[in-house]
């Protein structure tokens, strides 16, 4: 755990009161959902992957889903969902803010999706339930979390021949720092749901042309374009 910001219980309760939830209730739900996460491969093969990303413009959340064919990274479908966000931004409770958004866009997809890749953490989280795991359990789908920065845990020394090193938290490997491109900063990969950490790492490496794996990179690009369009509409 890297930040002292993770211990503001009293002030959090005041903020959470606006959405009718206490910090204790949020933590209990996190523990319940975290206990349901499956860290084993639960699929025969992966043909299509959907990248999920969220941007914000004022009080509007912009969730984007982009479905890619695994063989050639061809875009099969793009979906966007706009939703007013009422849940406050609180570190370690980000999944409560973003999961409703990505659930909405995921449920609107017409394509068959074998695996979801979320721009967030999964098991790599102080309470083992980042947005990728929260979403994966509620959606009951195989899910990988990919974050751009390290939220918690300690990165282990990397062996020279490997492109990843495990991230440990309380004596357990909860994720991996994965170098997808020579010379680039790592991304932090973790199990969301119904997939092993080994397969999650391999999938991220296989789907990365640049630093960020293609499903998330495409979803991130779409969300930024939608945010720009929304901002321009308000300005004009």
N, C-alpha and C positions, 0 to 999 in steps of 0.2 A: 504494500500500500504506500503510495508515494506522497499523498497530500493530506495536510491537516484539515482541509476543507471537508473531509469525509466524516467529521464528528460534530456538526452543528445541529444536534438533535432538537433543541428547544426552538430555534428559529425556523427549522424545517417544519415543525408541527404547526406553527402559525401560518406558514405559506400553504401547507397541505390542507389546512382547514378550508381553504377556498374551493377545494374539489371534494370535500367530505371524506377525507382520509387522514389517518394518523400515521406517523412514522412507524409505530409498532405494527399496525395493520399492513403497511407496505412491506415491511421486512418479513412478516409472516407469510405473505403471499409469495415473496421472492423465494423463501425457503421451500415452500410447497412446490412451486413450479420447478425450482432447481432440482428437487428430488426426482422429478419425472423425466429429466433429460437422459437420453440414451446415447452413449458414446461408442456405438458400434455401427458399422455399415448396415443400412436397412434397405438396400436397393440391389437390383441385379446389374444394371448398367446406367450410365449417365449419358443421355443424348442431348438434352436441352437444359441449360442453366439460366436462371433468372437473377440478374443483379438488382438489388434494391437500395435506394438512396433517398435521403430526405434533405430538403433545403427549407429555409424559412424566410418569409417576407412579412415583417411585423407579426401579427398574430395568426398568420396563415401558414400551415405546413404544406409543403409540396412534395408528395411522395411519388417517386418514379420507379417503374419496373421495366427492365429491358431483357427480353428473352433471346438468348443466343444459341445457335447450334454448336455443339462442342467440337465437331469435326473441323469446321472452317471458320468459326466465330462469326458466322453470318447472322445478322439481326432478323429475328422472326416476328417480333412484336414489341411494341412500345405502349405503355399505359401510364397515365398521370392521374393522380387524385389530389384535389385541393380540399383541405379541411381546417376549420378553425381549431386552434390548439388552446386548450384550457389548462392542461396539466403544466405546472411550473417547471422550469429548468432546475434540477437538483442533481448534483453529482451522485453517481451510483444508482439513481432512479430514472435515468434517461430512458430506459426501456418502457416505462409507463407513459412517457410522452410520445415516443416514436412508434411503438408497436401498433396502436390503433391506425396510424397512417399507412404503414406498410402492409398491414392486414387488408385494408380496404383496396389498395392497388393490386395486391396479389390475388384477391378474390375476383377481381375484374378481368383477369387474364383469360384469353380464349385458348392459348397454346397449352400443350401438355408440358409440365415442368417437372423434371426429375430431381432438381436440386436448386435451392435458393442460396444466394451469396449476398450477405447483408453488410453494408458499410457501418459496422459496429462490432462490438465484442460479443462473444458467446460465453464460454466458460471462463475466459480470461477477464475476471471481474471479482471484486472483493467478496461478493455474495454468490459467485458462480452463476449469475443470471444477467448477462448483458442482453441487449435488444435482440440479438440473433438467436439466443436460446429462448427468450420470452416468446418471440414470434414463432420459432420452430415448434415449441410445445403446443401453443394454441392452434397453429395451423396443422400440426401433426405431419410435418414434412421434413425431409433431410435438409439441413441448413448449416452453412459455414459463416462464421463471423470473421471479418477482415477489418482491422482498424489501422489507422495511419500513425497513431501515437500509442505509447505504452501507458496503460491505465494503472497497473499494479504488477506486483511480482518481480522476480529477479531473473534476468536473462543469463543463461549459463554460457560458459565459453564454447565457442563453435570449433568443431573439428575442421581442419584445413580443407578436406575434400567435400565437405557438406555445405549446402546452401541454406541451412537453417540451424537454429539452436533453440532448445526448449526454454520456456518461461516457467519458473517454479513459484508456487504459492503454497505456503504451509506444507511443504514437503511433497507436493504433487505437481506434475507437469500439467498445466492448465492451458497451455498455448505454445506458440513458437514464433520466434522472430525469423521471418523468411526473407531472404535476399532474392528477389525475383529478377533483378538485373544487375550486372556487374557494376560496382561503384555506386549503386543507389542505396538510399536508406532502406532498412527492412520494413516490411509490413508485419502486423501482428495477427496471426491466424489462430483461431480456436474453434472448437466444436460448438456448433449451435444446437443441433439435435440430429439423432439418427445417422451419425457418421463418426468414424474414428478420426483421431487427430492425425494419424499417419495419412489417411486418404484425403483429409482436408488440406494438408500441406502439399501433397502430390497434385491435387486438383488446382490449387492456387498457382503452383509452378507451371502446370500444363496450360493454363489459360491466361498467362501473363506475357504480353508483348513488351510492355513498358513496366514501370514500377508497380502500378495498380493493376490487378487482374481485370481483363477486358469486361466481364459482366458488370462489375462495379464502376469501372471507368466510364462505360457508356451510360450507365444510370446516373452517375454524378454529372456528366456533361449535359444530359437531358434536363436534370433538375436545375442546373444553373441557367440554362436557356429559358426554362419556364419562369424562373425567378426574375430574370431580366425582363421578360415580356410582361410579367405582372407589375413590376416596378414602373415600367414605361407607361402602362395603362393608367396607373395612378398619377403619374407626373403629367400626362397629357389630359 
